[in-house]
Amino acid sequence: MIVFEGALKKDALKYFCKKFIKLYRVAFLFAGIIMLPFVVMLSEFFDSIWVIFAFVFTFVVTIFGMVPIMYKIKGKDEAPKKVYIKGDIICSVFENTTVFKQLEDIKEVHDYGAFYDVIYTKVFPIFVCQKDLLKKGTLEEFEALFEGKIIDKTGDG
């Protein structure tokens, strides 16, 4: 069993928050685009002033949702508290949820020097493992599990 436990710090937390912000920006942009056809349909039933108001409201909500400061604060709370590997399962424990994946579903592991990002989907950083939070097992055991999938992102090699 390999266990990384504790609050992410420094580079790992910055990386997690950056990915978190990117995810929410895309989500708000997508929501704004989805709302536009409904606003256009409103033009058939309402005066032009209400349609203009609806366009402005959609634009403001979309832009406001893409402001990163809200998510920097929230991102710290959303970071995984514990990541562990037991058998052929990797698990990430968050404040309100737990995510399990099979090790065979892992596509790649990015090594950023101070932490790993274990990737099964590039959308959300679920398995961020800060090396100095390793409580059980060794980094060598971790790297052996993902041999051939580890990509060095430190720029050193």
C-alpha positions as CSV (number, residue, x, y, z in Angstrom):
1,M,0.0,0.0,0.0
2,I,1.2,3.5,-0.9
3,V,-0.3,6.5,0.9
4,F,0.1,10.2,0.3
5,E,-1.7,12.1,3.0
6,G,-2.1,15.8,4.1
7,A,-2.8,19.2,2.6
8,L,-1.1,20.0,-0.7
9,K,1.4,22.8,-0.4
10,K,3.4,25.2,-2.6
11,D,3.9,23.9,-6.2
12,A,1.4,21.1,-5.9
13,L,-1.3,23.3,-4.6
14,K,-0.5,26.0,-7.2
15,Y,-0.7,23.3,-10.0
16,F,-4.0,22.0,-8.6
17,C,-5.6,25.4,-8.4
18,K,-4.4,26.3,-11.9
19,K,-6.1,23.2,-13.3
20,F,-9.2,23.8,-11.1
21,I,-9.5,27.4,-12.5
22,K,-9.1,26.1,-16.1
23,L,-11.9,23.5,-15.6
24,Y,-14.3,26.1,-14.2
25,R,-13.5,28.7,-16.9
26,V,-14.3,26.1,-19.6
27,A,-17.5,25.1,-17.7
28,F,-18.7,28.7,-17.5
29,L,-17.8,29.5,-21.1
30,F,-19.7,26.3,-22.2
31,A,-22.7,27.3,-20.1
32,G,-22.7,30.8,-21.6
33,I,-22.6,29.3,-25.1
34,I,-25.5,26.9,-24.3
35,M,-27.6,29.8,-23.0
36,L,-27.3,31.9,-26.2
37,P,-29.8,30.0,-28.3
38,F,-32.4,30.4,-25.6
39,V,-31.7,34.2,-25.5
40,V,-32.2,34.3,-29.2
41,M,-35.5,32.5,-28.9
42,L,-36.6,35.1,-26.4
43,S,-36.4,37.7,-29.2
44,E,-39.5,36.1,-30.8
45,F,-41.6,36.7,-27.7
46,F,-40.3,39.8,-26.0
47,D,-39.4,43.4,-26.8
48,S,-35.8,44.1,-27.9
49,I,-34.9,45.7,-24.5
50,W,-35.5,42.4,-22.7
51,V,-33.5,40.5,-25.3
52,I,-30.6,43.0,-24.9
53,F,-30.9,42.6,-21.1
54,A,-30.8,38.8,-21.5
55,F,-27.7,39.0,-23.8
56,V,-25.9,41.3,-21.3
57,F,-26.9,39.1,-18.3
58,T,-25.6,36.0,-20.1
59,F,-22.3,37.8,-21.0
60,V,-21.8,39.1,-17.4
61,V,-22.5,35.7,-15.8
62,T,-20.1,34.0,-18.2
63,I,-17.3,36.6,-17.7
64,F,-17.9,36.7,-13.9
65,G,-17.7,32.9,-13.8
66,M,-14.3,33.0,-15.5
67,V,-12.7,35.3,-12.9
68,P,-10.0,33.2,-11.3
69,I,-9.9,34.7,-7.7
70,M,-13.0,32.8,-6.6
71,Y,-11.5,29.5,-7.6
72,K,-8.1,30.1,-6.1
73,I,-9.8,30.3,-2.8
74,K,-12.1,27.4,-3.4
75,G,-9.4,25.3,-5.1
76,K,-7.5,25.0,-1.8
77,D,-10.6,23.5,-0.2
78,E,-11.2,21.2,-3.2
79,A,-7.7,19.7,-3.3
80,P,-7.4,16.0,-2.4
81,K,-6.6,15.2,1.3
82,K,-5.3,11.7,0.7
83,V,-4.3,9.6,-2.3
84,Y,-3.6,5.9,-1.8
85,I,-2.9,2.9,-3.9
86,K,-4.1,-0.5,-2.6
87,G,-3.8,-3.5,-4.9
88,D,-4.9,-2.4,-8.3
89,I,-7.0,0.5,-7.2
90,I,-5.9,4.2,-6.8
91,C,-8.1,6.3,-4.6
92,S,-8.3,10.0,-4.0
93,V,-10.1,11.3,-0.9
94,F,-11.6,14.8,-1.0
95,E,-13.5,16.8,1.6
96,N,-16.9,15.5,0.3
97,T,-16.2,12.7,-2.0
98,T,-13.9,9.8,-2.8
99,V,-12.8,8.8,-6.3
100,F,-11.6,5.2,-7.2
101,K,-10.0,4.1,-10.4
102,Q,-8.3,1.0,-11.6
103,L,-4.5,1.3,-12.1
104,E,-5.0,0.0,-15.7
105,D,-7.1,3.1,-16.5
106,I,-4.2,5.4,-15.7
107,K,-2.9,6.9,-19.0
108,E,0.2,8.6,-17.7
109,V,1.9,10.0,-14.7
110,H,3.5,13.5,-14.9
111,D,6.5,14.0,-12.6
112,Y,6.9,17.7,-11.7
113,G,9.7,17.1,-9.2
114,A,7.9,17.9,-6.0
115,F,4.7,16.0,-6.9
116,Y,3.1,13.6,-9.4
117,D,-0.1,14.1,-11.3
118,V,-1.6,10.7,-12.0
119,I,-3.7,11.1,-15.1
120,Y,-6.7,9.1,-16.2
121,T,-8.4,12.1,-17.7
122,K,-6.8,15.4,-18.6
123,V,-9.9,17.3,-17.4
124,F,-9.4,17.4,-13.7
125,P,-6.4,16.8,-11.4
126,I,-7.8,14.1,-9.2
127,F,-4.7,12.2,-8.2
128,V,-2.1,14.9,-7.3
129,C,0.5,13.2,-5.1
130,Q,3.0,15.5,-3.3
131,K,6.2,13.6,-2.7
132,D,6.9,14.9,0.8
133,L,3.4,13.8,1.9
134,L,4.3,10.1,1.4
135,K,3.3,8.4,4.6
136,K,3.4,4.7,3.6
137,G,5.4,3.0,0.9
138,T,8.3,4.4,-1.1
139,L,8.6,6.6,-4.2
140,E,10.5,3.7,-5.9
141,E,7.4,1.4,-5.3
142,F,5.2,4.2,-6.7
143,E,7.3,4.6,-9.8
144,A,7.5,0.8,-10.3
145,L,3.7,0.7,-10.4
146,F,3.6,3.2,-13.3
147,E,6.8,2.1,-15.1
148,G,6.6,3.3,-18.7
149,K,3.9,5.8,-18.0
150,I,6.0,8.4,-16.1
151,I,6.7,11.6,-18.0
152,D,9.3,13.9,-16.6
153,K,7.9,17.5,-16.6
154,T,10.6,19.1,-14.5
155,G,12.6,20.3,-17.5
156,D,15.7,18.6,-16.1
157,G,15.6,15.6,-18.3
